[in-house]
Amino acid sequence: MSAFALPRRPHGGVAARVRALSWPRPELTFLLVAAAVLYLWALDRNGMSNEYYSGAVRSMSSSWHAFLYGSFDSAGVMTVDKPPLALWIQALAARALGFGSWSMLVPQALMGVAAVGLSYDLVRRRFGRPAAFAAGLTLVLTPVTVALSRHNNPDALLALCSVAALWALVRGLEDGRTRWLVLSGVFVGLGFEAKMAAALLVVPGIAAAWLWVAPRGRVKALGQLLAGGAAMLAVGCVWPLFVALTPASDRPWISGTSDNSVWSLIFGYNGLGRLLGQDGGPGGGPGGGVGGRGGAFGGDAGPLRLLNQSLGGQAGWLLGFALVGAIALTVVTKLRRNDARTGWLIAVGGAFAVTVVAFSQAQGIFHPYYVVQLAPFVAMLVGATVGLVHQGGKTARIVGPAALAAGVVTELWVIATSDSMSWLVPLLVLGALAAGTTLARGGSRRVRTAALIAAMGVLLVAPGAWAVQTVGHSVSGTFPAGGPSSAAMAGMPGGGPGGGAPGGAPPSRAAPGGAPPTGAAPNSGPPAAGAPGTGVPGGPPPGAMTGAAGSPAAPPSGGGPGGPGNSQATREAVAYAKQHGGGTVAVSGQNGADRLVSSGADVAAIGGFSGRESQVSAEWLAHAVERGQIRWVLTEGSGGGMPQDDRVGSSDLMASLEKVGTPVDGVDGLYDLEGKADAIRAAG
């Protein structure tokens, strides 16, 4: 039997299979433990991470209505701009264990560990254990993977679902059973429920691999693909259909839209808008982006984008190694259907290629942490290349040095653009030269294995150092990044050492003034008098993170681009509302209200994330006022937006509310909307 023939099903029934799975391989155990340590160590150092999402988790954990619709605020005024699957997991953990940093972030860390385990098994099935270990170790030490596994963004779940979809596809190629392709479709659908269109980047590779290999014939393969596609649609459309079928008056407004349609969110803001650019928004469209080319956060679009200052240090270290390996595998297999590596290569290589092209050319908003979805594909191709070289022969003598040289080139590029670890250059070049020369000469299996270990060791020093540094500081705010604390600044317009936020401080939603949080999350349960972060007299200001001893840490100093939500004005507005009958205070941007929402304050936003993405109608707002969802509105400083962002958002509506609302003495910009529903309609 060929080394790459399809494996036979084990005999002995279920009991034999359970025994075979009961003891994991030692290298797999090592990988899982290493991942767990990196992803869980001092996890509460990250506080509430992205408080935009943690605010939503707080709301969703206190109201089932907010939970079902993914509402940012507990009043059910507006959703977040993503589907809620990842937040559902965090909210359920918060309900079970109490709202806090650990309950919210531990599920994220476990997703990262699971992605490592699945990546190992996916590579092992075609290229053996050494290759699988190389793939798993590469993924564990990818800086952006460490950062996102310690953060509450939905991208950790997206990456896991993408890996799981490929894993199920590869399992299906072994026996041709439809159930595996259906399972693959289910995982893609779950990824869609985590981050919409981004989950579809693996679909072309999956479909091409199944149709090309066609384990049970191409006619059968087409029907199986239709079954997998149906499963994908059934799972991926559950929440969108639920929202679409709910009357608009009975649910929150869909953030990121001007027509309150979930389909606009899917195809526009989170779909084609990301690739082609959001009209008038940062990172694309007319007048948008940096230099009109898009990518205000991830750098200019182009073939070398993934190696630039923003993205290279996150997941670009081994891109050259992976690319050469993918080309070599294509040449070696000649994409023959009877070579078991072919389907694997088309699926994984296809996911890699589609993601690289999409990320390199995306004209819309593109954050550096998006490359966490690419990281597993790079790691798998690295592992496959190691497996190919480990076999020996003439192919290994050519592919090994070529892949190593390409890996060195990309690492030198990343080191140069990130302006860090220049001391590593001599070690990298000399170590790679020695290992590459040994691989080119061939020799015994033992010599070849030693050279491979040395080569991978040299290539993993730099990303490994960045991965470990990630654990040493807070990974929080809007732009989580692996590596040293200065790496987060590289993802901001004009970022980099000494750039980014004003004064050179890294941007952080956990501390709008630029200082990262240093302590624990807000207490779970209803805010008590004098509790930290509640705004109740006797306690620190609302939204203030506290250290282990309860001392204030990094008090807010501004509202951010979305309006005054975390500012002194909003704190005063919330305090005034509590003392005068209660009710929700509406502000412009969600990212200007996140810290208060995560502390349990009754604050909602009507302009979307920054105050510019959503444009609610006067009729809708009047209805919300009639139902008691909103009573107060704070219009002061609600201009919002980002650089070069000329979207209307909430600005026009805020201006009209200033004319119809009853001004409140003592709080500038605060208006009482009680009984003003008809006036709001007339003004709109």
Secondary structure, 3 states (H helix, E strand, C coil): CCCCCCCCCCCCHHHHHHHHHHCCCHHHHHHHHHHHHHHHCCHHHHCCCCHHHHHHHHHHHHCHHHHHHCECCCCCCEECCCCCHHHHHHHHHHHHHCCCHHHHHHHHHHHHHHHHHHHHHHHHHHHCHHHHHHHHHHHHCCHHHHHHHCCCCCHHHHHHHHHHHHHHHHHHHHHCCHHHHHHHHHHHHHHHHHHHHHHHHHHHHHHHHHHHHCCCCHHHHHHHHHHHHHHHHHHHCHHHHHHHHCCHHHCCECCCCCCCCHHHHHHHHHHHHHHHCCCCCCCCCCCCCCCCCCCCCCCCCCCCHHHCCCCHHHHCCCHHHHHHHHHHHHHHHCCCCCCHHHHHHHHHHHHHHHHHHHHHHCCCCCCHHHHHCCHHHHHHHHHHHHHHHHCCHHHHHHHHHHHHHHHHHHHHHHHHHHCCCCCHHHHHHHHHHHHHHHHHHCCCHHHHHHHHHHHHHHHHHHHHHHHHHHHCCCCCCCCCCCCCHHHHHHHCCCCCCCCCCHHHCCCCCCCCCCCCCCCECCCCCCCCCCCCCCCCCCCCCCCCEECCCCCEECCCCCCCCCCCCCCHHHHHHHHHHHHCCCCCEEECCHHHCHHHHHCCCCEEECCCCCCCCCCCCHHHHHHHHHCCCCCEEECCCCCCCCCCCCCCCCHHHHHHHHHHCEECCCCCCEEECCCCHHHHHHHC
